[in-house]
Amino acid sequence: SAGACMRLALEPEPWCMLGTVADSVALFGEHLFTAAAAARLAGLTGRSRPASMAALRRHLGVCFDACHMAVEFEDPADALARLRAAEIDVVKFQVSAGMVATLGRDDAPTRTALAAFADDVYLHQVVERRDGALRRFVDLPEALATAAGDVARREWRIHFHVPIFRETLGALRSTQPYVAALLQLLRAQAYGGHLEVETYTWDVLPEAYRREPVERAVARELTWVMEHLAT
């Protein structure tokens, strides 16, 4: 409609061109928010270069997906501060939770629990943290194939959007605490922008976690979010 401002939110996701906050800062700083980009836009639109730079900053930003950022071990406060320092607007927040598993000696029950989530519909990237170093797997089956016989203690975070009202999933945990911390930050900042609860995996969750009607589960998610924004 007339007067509407259209904005493009680029979304970092594990194993993608933009996987981390650092990737996003580099893309905007080295390519999108540059004199060369403004000159190109000016040539295409007839705007002045200053107006073109202003347009780039007004219409380009990022989508902050809580699941993706938790999987990449991005601290929410630090991530938002780095984006703010780079003058990159967060156009949209996706309120979503991923999975967490601790592996090591005697972790067969954990690996069995993870295997139940290894569907062939969606890509479930895994980021492992071991002794402070990160290792990435493009999909959960690939990560599981490396796990047998490895007794080193390590943490996995998995890109599988699970219901945000679930703190645990049997032997596994969710990144729900990350979501709660992010919402607390947004509440403290009186954020009034675009929030979207994004759980799309209802049909591929293990049967134990999809026994209630989807509409009831979605309502539980929305209630959980509103409660955490209000307290």
FENSULWO-V367972 format. One record per residue. N is the residue number from 1. RES is the residue in three letters. NEAR is the number of other ideal C-beta (glycine too) atoms within 8 Angstrom. Layout:
BEGIN
n;res;near
N;RES;NEAR
N;RES;NEAR
END
This chain:
BEGIN
n;res;near
1;SER;3
2;ALA;3
3;GLY;4
4;ALA;5
5;CYS;6
6;MET;5
7;ARG;10
8;LEU;8
9;ALA;9
10;LEU;11
11;GLU;10
12;PRO;15
13;GLU;11
14;PRO;11
15;TRP;8
16;CYS;7
17;MET;5
18;LEU;12
19;GLY;10
20;THR;9
21;VAL;11
22;ALA;7
23;ASP;11
24;SER;15
25;VAL;12
26;ALA;8
27;LEU;12
28;PHE;12
29;GLY;9
30;GLU;6
31;HIS;7
32;LEU;8
33;PHE;11
34;THR;9
35;ALA;7
36;ALA;6
37;ALA;13
38;ALA;13
39;ALA;10
40;ARG;8
41;LEU;12
42;ALA;13
43;GLY;6
44;LEU;5
45;THR;7
46;GLY;3
47;ARG;9
48;SER;6
49;ARG;10
50;PRO;7
51;ALA;9
52;SER;15
53;MET;12
54;ALA;8
55;ALA;10
56;LEU;13
57;ARG;10
58;ARG;8
59;HIS;9
60;LEU;11
61;GLY;11
62;VAL;14
63;CYS;12
64;PHE;12
65;ASP;13
66;ALA;16
67;CYS;14
68;HIS;14
69;MET;14
70;ALA;14
71;VAL;15
72;GLU;13
73;PHE;9
74;GLU;10
75;ASP;6
76;PRO;12
77;ALA;8
78;ASP;8
79;ALA;12
80;LEU;11
81;ALA;8
82;ARG;11
83;LEU;15
84;ARG;8
85;ALA;6
86;ALA;10
87;GLU;7
88;ILE;12
89;ASP;9
90;VAL;12
91;VAL;11
92;LYS;11
93;PHE;15
94;GLN;13
95;VAL;13
96;SER;14
97;ALA;17
98;GLY;16
99;MET;16
100;VAL;12
101;ALA;13
102;THR;10
103;LEU;12
104;GLY;9
105;ARG;5
106;ASP;4
107;ASP;10
108;ALA;6
109;PRO;7
110;THR;12
111;ARG;12
112;THR;9
113;ALA;13
114;LEU;15
115;ALA;8
116;ALA;7
117;PHE;14
118;ALA;11
119;ASP;7
120;ASP;3
121;VAL;5
122;TYR;7
123;LEU;7
124;HIS;12
125;GLN;15
126;VAL;15
127;VAL;14
128;GLU;12
129;ARG;10
130;ARG;10
131;ASP;3
132;GLY;4
133;ALA;6
134;LEU;8
135;ARG;7
136;ARG;10
137;PHE;12
138;VAL;7
139;ASP;11
140;LEU;14
141;PRO;7
142;GLU;10
143;ALA;13
144;LEU;12
145;ALA;7
146;THR;8
147;ALA;10
148;ALA;7
149;GLY;4
150;ASP;8
151;VAL;5
152;ALA;6
153;ARG;7
154;ARG;11
155;GLU;10
156;TRP;14
157;ARG;15
158;ILE;16
159;HIS;14
160;PHE;11
161;HIS;11
162;VAL;14
163;PRO;11
164;ILE;15
165;PHE;8
166;ARG;11
167;GLU;6
168;THR;7
169;LEU;11
170;GLY;6
171;ALA;8
172;LEU;13
173;ARG;10
174;SER;14
175;THR;15
176;GLN;12
177;PRO;7
178;TYR;12
179;VAL;15
180;ALA;9
181;ALA;10
182;LEU;12
183;LEU;12
184;GLN;9
185;LEU;11
186;LEU;11
187;ARG;11
188;ALA;6
189;GLN;6
190;ALA;5
191;TYR;8
192;GLY;3
193;GLY;8
194;HIS;6
195;LEU;10
196;GLU;8
197;VAL;12
198;GLU;10
199;THR;13
200;TYR;5
201;THR;10
202;TRP;9
203;ASP;6
204;VAL;7
205;LEU;11
206;PRO;7
207;GLU;6
208;ALA;6
209;TYR;10
210;ARG;11
211;ARG;5
212;GLU;6
213;PRO;5
214;VAL;8
215;GLU;6
216;ARG;8
217;ALA;12
218;VAL;10
219;ALA;8
220;ARG;10
221;GLU;13
222;LEU;9
223;THR;9
224;TRP;10
225;VAL;13
226;MET;8
227;GLU;8
228;HIS;12
229;LEU;9
230;ALA;6
231;THR;4
END
